Amino acid sequence: MADEMVLQAQRFINTTYNNGATLGISKLTENGQTGWPVMYALTRALQYEMGITSLSNNFGPATLAAIAEKYGKLDDTTIPSANFCRIIQSGLYCKGYDGGGIDGTYNDRVKAAVRKLKLDMGVSATYPDDALWPKLVKGLFNMDAYVTVNGGSGSVRLIQQWLNGRYLLRKDFYVIPCDGHHSRDVAKSMLYAIQYELGMADGVANGVFGPGTQAGLKNHTVSLGDTGVWVRLFSAAMELNKRPAWMSDSFQAVLESAVREFQAFVKLPVTGKGDFQTWSSLLVSYGDQSRQGEACDGVTKITPARAQALKSAGYKYIGRYLYNPFPNGDLPEKEIQPGELATIKQYGLRCFPIYQTWARSVDYYSVQQGVADCMNAAYKAEEHGFKPGTRIYFAVDYDAVNDEVTSHILPYFKSIKDQMDRMGSPYRIGIYGPRNACSRVSDAGYAGTSFVSDMSSGFSGNLGYSMPENWAFDQIVTKTVGSGDGLIEIDNNIASGRDTGQGDFDAPPAQKLDIGFSLAYWEAFLKEIDDYMAAIGRPTSGGESGNGYVYTRRQCLETIIAHDDVITSAARRYRMRKALIQTSAFWEFCHYSQVDVAQDAGVVWYYTGAIPDWAQGLPVINKLTDSATGVAKMKSRSCIRARNNSIQSGLLEGSVLDPAKEADVWANWQKVNQDNAFNLASVAHLHIWGADGKMGDIVEETPMRRPSLDYTDDETYEVLRRYQGSGSVAETDARLRMPLYAIFEKYNRVIREA
């Protein structure tokens, strides 16, 4: 929303300092809206009026010193010119205060605005006059707010105001925002406050959690019944970490209870006291780095000697990387090595997988990259032997600022989740990164747990942000464990217990798993499929017997390839050849006819009481409770029985449905009919169910070996036949499908062996 006085301030800058190129002041857009361009222009204009020759957007030490040396403070007795005053008035308007008109006079309205500004900053007792002192001027020409904004907390604002009021006269302490939000500046100001209370002199206190600060805090444990400034600082730190403490000089029972909850949350000894470890966890992201974690991660192969060293040091959970895009680079053992997971299992350890290629700047993250990373991570997890349901931690390994989380990180993780869902959710999703990125991605529902890069305490995404509620691993320090052959460098992580990784792994496949289709083979692939189908006289659009087949062979094959990611994921997950899924789905889709359309309409009519618009004009429609529908022409009841079989066999997560319950049949039918990804993923389960004997079907079969990478031709024929049913037609069609299977497998083999 435009503000008339901000608009006048912009016009003042544009008209008064029209030689903007010389001053470095770009012409402002006159829109009545405050922003950094306006603040930068006002800062440069102020520097110009003070005679500073090297102008800058930054209100730095030289500008601050110039105000102090030339004027001491700014008021109606010291402001040197009308334009100088207009700059101050413009700054007040841009901050939301009444600047008294941009008339160049330090009038009563300006004085009242200055008093209000000081009150909001919390420094009215420090500076009880009507003047603007140098640090206040610095606070005027930035985008910090001194009133609560965007849902800010009143209790946090009280802390911000108290810090300003108590410490602003110290040399290196500057006005911090009083907007009700914890931030990088507030976190640093808390460290300054502690250093000042420890007695550190100006120039020694530096806002860093160094050895002197740590040593001092070890002598300032606070507990129930204590009073004074140390309790106030501790309770403020609790409040800033979103613990219901309320800043107070008195350590009361409510604070003790909140401390116990916080300690339990971050896995500290639960004492209820503000001891050194608790102080540390409140003030810096990594906390007390001497803590012994139960988890670790690293880029080095876990050999038997290293496994023993880690186990002896108390580690239980090992984070290892699924993929190394540079295997011949500086980290040749970054990716899990052959036999490594067997060693981890042998020594009673567990492993949680991490996926990272580069991911060290914002331009890496995109929707397309999320899809590619999801597929590659799932494929690599399957190859290494991680069982379905394992959580993979996708990395944000750089200091992602909040705007970048919005513009890039969230869309990236949404695409990962969407793609994982599309592939049948073979793996769960976690996030590795700074606190803010972890919290926002998790709150959006794109990750279930967080692996927090708290070791990077200077990250803006860590400073001023509380620990994510769903944290699983907390990375706090790099250290070396073991000696000799067992020597290994790791990142030491605290474990919350929300994720314990995996302790058992599938054996690596004896044969290569299928991978994604390469479009380089598309034209030859299509021609060979089309030629074969034509040779056996199978349908094109408007095909045989007047059935009116709906789709051309090309359309059917394009649909199959468009869902290659889903088919490939299912085939890899269940260790079968994806040609099995492709053959059944393609064959059935080619035979989807107007008769099938009418039967689908009959199902909709039965459950909704109305014939759907897309079926109007069909000659014969009868009410039906089920039909063979969707890409792979499967009945809802068959799909339910097949997926139930996989759920009960531990192959699939989900709820068991009742094929005798019409509500379940109808709900599932709609998914089979409308969701091609669900339909095609279910083909794998129908093949497994068929091999298991089709229990619950009208015609049950003799159980046989489940689909496997080394299936014989006889086994392949039998599973293809069972998909269609029993009887002579199914047998004949299965024989016709065997050459089709061979074509699919031919191209799949070439691609996976390349």
Residue pairs with C-beta under 8 A, 6 or more apart in sequence:
1 32
1 33
2 31
2 32
2 33
3 32
3 33
3 34
3 93
4 32
5 93
5 99
5 102
6 32
6 33
6 34
6 38
6 93
6 94
7 30
7 31
7 32
8 90
8 93
8 102
9 38
9 42
9 89
9 90
9 93
9 94
9 102
10 28
10 29
10 30
10 31
10 32
10 38
11 30
12 86
12 90
12 102
13 25
13 28
13 38
13 41
13 42
13 45
13 90
14 20
14 27
14 28
14 30
16 45
16 83
16 86
17 23
17 25
17 41
17 44
17 45
17 48
20 26
20 27
23 44
23 45
23 48
23 55
24 44
24 55
24 56
24 57
25 40
25 41
25 44
25 45
26 37
26 41
28 37
28 38
28 41
29 37
34 94
34 95
34 143
35 143
36 143
38 94
39 91
39 94
39 141
39 142
39 143
40 57
42 87
42 90
42 91
42 94
42 141
43 56
43 57
43 58
43 59
43 63
43 141
44 55
44 56
44 57
45 83
45 87
46 63
46 84
46 87
46 137
46 141
47 55
47 56
47 63
47 66
48 55
49 80
49 81
49 83
49 84
49 87
50 63
50 66
50 67
50 70
50 84
51 66
52 62
52 63
52 66
54 62
56 63
59 137
59 138
59 141
59 142
63 138
64 134
64 135
64 137
64 138
67 74
67 134
67 137
68 134
70 80
71 78
71 79
71 80
72 78
73 129
73 131
73 132
73 133
73 134
74 88
74 106
74 131
74 132
74 133
74 137
75 106
75 111
75 129
75 130
75 131
75 132
76 105
76 106
76 107
76 111
76 130
78 131
79 85
79 88
79 106
81 104
82 103
82 104
82 105
83 104
85 104
85 105
85 106
85 110
86 102
86 103
86 104
88 99
88 106
88 110
88 132
88 137
88 140
89 99
89 100
89 101
89 102
89 103
89 104
89 110
90 99
90 102
91 99
91 140
91 141
92 98
92 99
92 100
92 110
92 113
92 114
92 117
92 140
93 99
93 102
95 117
95 140
95 145
95 146
96 147
97 113
97 116
97 117
98 109
98 112
98 113
99 109
99 110
99 113
100 107
100 108
100 109
100 110
100 113
101 107
101 109
111 130
114 130
114 131
114 132
114 136
115 124
115 130
117 136
117 140
117 146
118 124
118 126
118 127
118 136
120 146
120 147
120 161
120 178
121 136
121 139
121 146
121 161
121 164
121 175
121 178
122 160
122 161
122 162
122 163
122 164
122 165
122 178
123 136
123 164
123 165
123 168
123 175
124 165
125 165
126 164
126 165
126 168
126 169
127 133
127 136
132 140
135 168
135 174
135 175
136 175
138 174
138 175
139 146
139 174
139 175
144 175
144 176
144 177
144 179
144 185
145 177
145 178
145 179
146 177
146 178
146 179
147 157
147 178
147 179
148 154
148 157
148 179
148 180
149 179
149 180
149 181
150 179
150 181
151 180
152 179
152 180
152 181
153 180
153 181
154 180
155 239
155 246
155 247
156 180
156 181
156 182
156 186
156 239
156 240
157 178
157 179
157 180
158 247
159 186
159 236
159 239
159 240
159 247
160 176
160 177
160 178
160 179
160 180
160 186
161 178
162 232
162 236
162 247
163 176
163 186
163 189
163 190
163 193
163 236
164 175
164 176
164 178
166 193
167 173
167 189
167 192
167 193
167 196
168 174
168 175
170 192
170 196
170 202
170 205
171 202
171 203
172 192
172 202
172 203
172 205
172 206
172 207
173 189
173 192
173 196
176 183
176 185
176 186
176 189
177 183
177 185
177 186
181 464
182 240
182 241
182 464
182 465
182 466
183 463
183 464
184 460
184 463
184 464
185 464
186 240
186 464
187 240
187 283
187 463
187 464
188 207
188 463
189 207
190 233
190 236
190 237
190 240
190 283
191 207
191 208
191 209
191 213
191 283
192 205
192 207
193 233
194 213
194 216
194 217
194 233
194 283
195 204
195 205
195 206
195 207
195 212
195 213
195 216
196 205
197 229
197 230
197 233
198 212
198 213
198 216
198 217
198 220
200 212
204 212
209 280
209 283
209 284
209 457
214 276
214 280
217 276
217 279
217 280
218 276
220 230
220 279
221 273
221 274
221 275
221 276
222 230
222 231
222 234
222 251
222 273
222 274
223 251
223 256
223 272
223 273
223 274
224 251
224 252
224 253
224 256
224 272
224 273
225 251
226 250
226 251
227 249
227 250
227 251
228 249
229 249
230 274
231 248
231 249
231 250
231 251
231 255
231 274
232 247
232 248
232 249
234 251
234 274
234 279
234 282
235 245
235 246
235 247
235 248
235 251
235 255
236 245
236 247
237 279
237 282
237 283
238 245
238 255
238 258
238 259
238 262
238 282
239 245
239 246
239 247
240 282
240 464
240 466
241 262
241 282
241 466
241 467
242 466
243 258
243 259
243 261
243 262
244 254
244 258
245 254
245 255
245 258
245 259
246 254
248 255
251 274
256 272
256 273
257 272
259 271
259 272
259 273
259 274
259 278
260 270
260 271
260 272
262 268
262 278
262 281
262 282
263 269
263 270
263 271
263 272
263 278
264 270
265 467
266 281
266 287
266 467
266 474
266 494
267 474
267 494
267 495
267 496
268 277
268 278
268 281
269 277
271 278
276 288
277 287
277 288
277 291
280 287
280 288
281 287
281 288
284 457
285 435
285 452
285 454
285 455
285 456
285 457
285 459
285 462
285 463
286 454
286 455
286 457
286 476
286 477
287 454
287 474
287 476
289 476
289 477
289 492
291 476
291 492
291 494
292 313
292 314
292 492
293 315
293 474
293 476
293 492
293 493
293 494
293 495
294 314
294 315
294 316
294 317
294 493
294 494
294 495
295 315
295 316
295 317
295 318
295 319
295 352
295 473
295 493
295 494
295 495
296 310
296 315
296 317
296 318
296 319
296 481
296 490
296 491
296 492
296 493
297 318
297 319
297 320
297 354
297 451
297 473
297 475
297 490
297 491
297 493
298 318
298 319
298 320
298 488
298 489
298 490
298 491
299 321
299 331
299 333
299 334
300 306
300 333
300 488
300 489
300 490
301 333
301 337
301 340
302 310
302 318
302 320
302 340
302 343
302 344
302 349
302 488
303 343
303 485
303 486
304 343
304 346
304 347
305 482
305 484
305 485
305 486
306 482
306 485
306 486
306 487
306 488
307 343
307 344
307 346
307 347
307 349
308 347
308 482
308 486
309 481
309 482
309 483
309 486
309 487
309 488
310 318
310 347
310 349
310 481
310 482
310 488
310 490
311 347
311 348
311 349
312 482
313 481
313 482
315 349
315 481
315 490
316 349
316 350
316 495
316 500
317 349
317 350
317 351
317 352
317 473
317 493
317 495
317 500
317 501
318 344
318 349
318 350
318 351
318 352
318 501
319 351
319 352
319 353
319 354
319 393
319 451
319 473
319 491
319 493
319 501
320 336
320 340
320 351
320 352
320 353
320 354
321 334
321 335
321 336
321 353
321 354
321 355
321 356
322 335
322 336
322 353
322 354
322 355
322 377
322 380
322 381
322 384
322 392
323 335
323 355
323 356
323 357
323 376
323 377
323 380
324 331
324 332
324 334
324 335
325 357
325 358
327 334
327 335
335 380
336 351
336 353
336 384
338 508
341 351
341 384
341 385
341 505
342 505
344 350
344 351
344 503
345 503
345 504
345 505
348 503
349 503
350 500
350 501
350 502
350 503
351 501
351 502
351 503
351 505
352 390
352 391
352 393
352 430
352 451
352 472
352 473
352 499
352 500
352 501
352 502
353 377
353 381
353 384
353 386
353 390
353 391
353 392
353 393
354 392
354 393
354 395
354 432
354 451
355 373
355 376
355 377
355 380
355 392
355 393
355 394
355 395
356 394
356 395
356 397
356 432
357 373
358 364
359 365
359 395
359 396
359 397
359 398
360 397
360 398
361 398
362 398
362 400
362 404
362 407
362 408
365 396
365 408
365 409
365 411
365 412
366 408
366 411
366 412
367 411
367 412
367 414
367 415
368 415
369 412
369 415
370 411
370 412
370 413
370 414
370 415
370 416
370 419
371 415
371 416
371 418
371 419
373 394
373 416
374 415
374 416
374 419
374 420
374 423
375 419
375 423
375 516
375 565
375 569
377 392
377 394
377 427
378 392
378 420
378 423
378 426
378 427
378 569
378 572
379 513
379 515
379 568
379 572
381 390
381 392
381 426
381 427
382 426
382 513
382 572
382 573
383 508
383 509
383 513
384 505
384 508
385 505
385 506
385 507
385 508
386 392
386 427
386 502
386 505
386 506
387 502
387 504
387 505
387 506
388 426
388 427
388 573
388 651
388 652
388 653
389 427
389 428
389 653
390 427
390 428
390 501
390 502
391 427
391 428
391 429
391 430
391 448
391 449
391 472
391 499
392 427
392 428
392 429
392 430
393 430
393 431
393 432
393 451
394 413
394 416
394 429
394 430
394 431
394 432
394 447
395 432
395 433
396 409
396 431
396 432
396 433
396 434
396 437
397 432
397 433
397 453
399 434
399 456
399 458
399 459
399 460
399 461
400 408
400 409
400 433
400 434
400 436
400 437
400 461
401 460
401 461
402 436
402 460
402 461
405 436
405 437
405 440
405 441
405 461
406 440
409 433
409 437
409 440
409 441
410 440
410 441
410 444
410 446
413 429
413 431
413 441
413 444
413 446
413 447
414 444
414 446
416 429
416 446
417 429
417 445
417 446
417 447
419 565
420 426
420 427
420 429
422 565
422 566
422 677
423 565
423 566
423 569
423 570
423 677
423 681
424 566
424 569
424 570
424 573
424 652
424 677
424 681
425 653
426 569
426 573
428 448
429 446
429 447
429 448
430 447
430 448
430 449
430 450
430 451
430 472
430 499
431 437
431 438
431 441
431 442
431 446
431 447
431 449
431 450
431 451
432 438
432 450
432 451
432 452
432 453
433 441
433 450
433 451
433 452
433 453
433 461
434 452
434 453
434 456
434 459
434 460
434 461
434 462
434 465
435 452
435 454
435 461
435 462
435 465
435 466
435 467
435 468
436 460
436 461
436 462
436 465
437 461
438 447
438 450
438 451
438 452
438 468
438 470
438 471
439 450
439 465
439 466
439 468
439 469
441 447
442 448
442 449
442 450
442 468
442 469
442 470
447 470
448 470
449 470
449 471
449 472
449 498
449 499
450 468
450 470
450 471
450 472
450 473
451 471
451 472
451 473
451 475
451 493
452 467
452 468
452 471
452 473
452 474
452 475
453 459
453 462
453 475
454 462
454 467
454 474
454 475
454 476
455 475
455 476
455 477
455 478
455 491
456 462
457 463
467 474
470 498
471 496
471 498
472 495
472 496
472 498
472 499
473 493
473 494
473 495
473 496
473 499
474 493
474 494
474 495
474 496
475 491
475 492
475 493
476 492
476 493
476 494
477 491
477 492
478 489
478 490
478 491
478 492
479 489
479 490
479 491
479 492
480 487
480 488
480 489
480 490
481 487
481 488
481 489
481 490
482 488
509 575
509 709
510 709
510 710
511 709
511 710
512 752
512 753
513 571
513 572
513 575
513 709
513 752
514 568
514 571
514 572
514 577
514 578
514 748
514 751
514 752
515 568
515 751
515 752
516 564
516 565
516 568
516 751
517 561
517 564
517 568
517 747
517 748
517 751
518 751
518 754
521 747
521 750
521 751
522 561
525 557
525 743
525 747
526 554
526 557
528 743
529 553
529 557
529 586
529 740
529 743
530 553
530 554
530 557
532 739
532 740
532 743
533 539
533 553
533 590
533 740
534 540
536 736
537 544
538 590
538 591
538 736
539 547
539 549
539 553
539 590
539 591
539 593
540 549
540 552
540 553
541 549
541 550
541 551
541 552
542 548
542 549
543 549
543 593
547 593
547 594
547 595
548 593
548 594
548 595
549 590
549 591
549 592
549 593
549 594
550 592
550 593
550 594
550 596
550 597
551 559
551 589
551 590
551 592
553 590
556 586
556 589
556 590
557 586
559 589
559 631
559 676
560 567
560 582
560 585
560 586
560 589
560 631
560 680
563 631
563 676
563 677
563 680
566 677
566 680
566 681
567 578
567 581
567 582
567 585
567 680
567 681
567 683
568 578
569 681
570 578
570 581
570 680
570 681
570 683
570 684
571 577
571 578
571 580
571 581
571 684
572 578
573 684
574 651
574 684
574 688
574 706
574 707
575 707
575 708
575 709
576 684
576 687
576 706
576 707
576 708
576 709
576 711
577 707
577 709
577 711
577 745
577 748
578 744
578 748
579 741
579 744
579 745
579 748
580 683
580 684
580 687
580 707
580 711
580 716
580 719
580 720
580 741
581 680
581 683
581 684
581 687
582 744
583 720
583 737
583 740
583 741
583 744
584 632
584 683
584 686
584 687
584 720
584 723
584 737
585 631
585 632
585 679
585 680
585 683
586 740
586 744
587 733
587 737
587 740
588 628
588 631
588 632
588 633
588 634
589 631
589 632
589 633
591 633
592 633
594 618
596 627
596 628
596 629
596 633
597 614
597 615
597 618
598 615
598 618
598 619
598 620
598 621
598 622
599 622
599 624
599 627
599 628
599 629
600 615
600 627
600 629
600 673
601 611
601 612
601 614
601 615
601 618
601 621
602 621
602 622
602 623
602 624
602 627
603 624
603 625
603 626
603 627
603 629
603 666
603 669
604 610
604 611
604 612
604 615
605 611
605 612
605 621
605 623
606 623
606 624
606 625
607 662
607 666
611 621
615 621
625 662
625 665
626 635
626 636
626 637
626 665
626 669
627 635
627 669
628 634
628 635
629 635
629 636
629 669
629 672
629 673
630 672
630 673
630 674
630 675
630 676
630 679
631 676
631 679
631 680
632 679
632 680
632 682
632 683
632 686
634 672
634 679
634 682
634 683
634 686
636 659
636 665
636 666
636 668
636 669
636 672
637 659
637 665
638 686
638 689
638 697
639 668
639 672
639 682
639 685
639 686
640 657
640 658
640 659
640 664
640 665
640 668
641 659
641 689
641 694
641 695
641 696
641 697
642 682
642 685
642 686
642 688
642 689
642 690
643 652
643 654
643 657
643 682
643 685
644 656
644 657
644 659
644 696
645 685
645 688
645 689
645 692
645 695
646 652
646 685
646 688
646 689
647 653
647 654
647 655
647 656
648 656
649 688
649 692
651 685
651 688
652 685
657 664
657 667
657 668
658 664
659 665
659 696
671 678
671 679
672 678
672 679
672 682
673 679
683 723
684 707
686 723
687 707
687 719
687 722
687 723
688 706
688 707
689 695
690 701
690 719
690 722
690 723
691 703
691 704
691 705
691 706
691 707
691 719
691 722
692 703
692 706
693 700
693 701
693 702
693 703
693 704
694 700
694 701
694 722
699 725
699 726
701 722
701 726
704 715
704 718
704 719
705 711
705 715
707 715
707 719
708 715
711 719
713 738
716 738
716 741
717 734
717 735
717 738
718 734
720 734
720 737
720 738
720 741
721 730
721 731
721 733
721 734
722 730
724 730
724 733
724 734
